[in-house]
Amino acid sequence: MVSLTKVVSNDRLEFTVYIEDADKVCYAYLGKEKSTVGNIWLYNTVRPYSKRT
């Protein structure tokens, strides 16, 4: 399941940060007005190791 969170500053209303968490990977996007001006990878998750028998 993908989760998208929107954060807007009270001081700079033209900028918005979107955080997209897709369970295995998470990215953040910086938007200005209607354009994406930057993005960054935040983290990956790894499944716990399971022993094969």
Secondary structure, DSSP 8 states (H G I E B T S, - for coil): --EEEEEE-SS-TTEEEEEEE-SSEEEEEEEETTEEEEEEEEEE---------
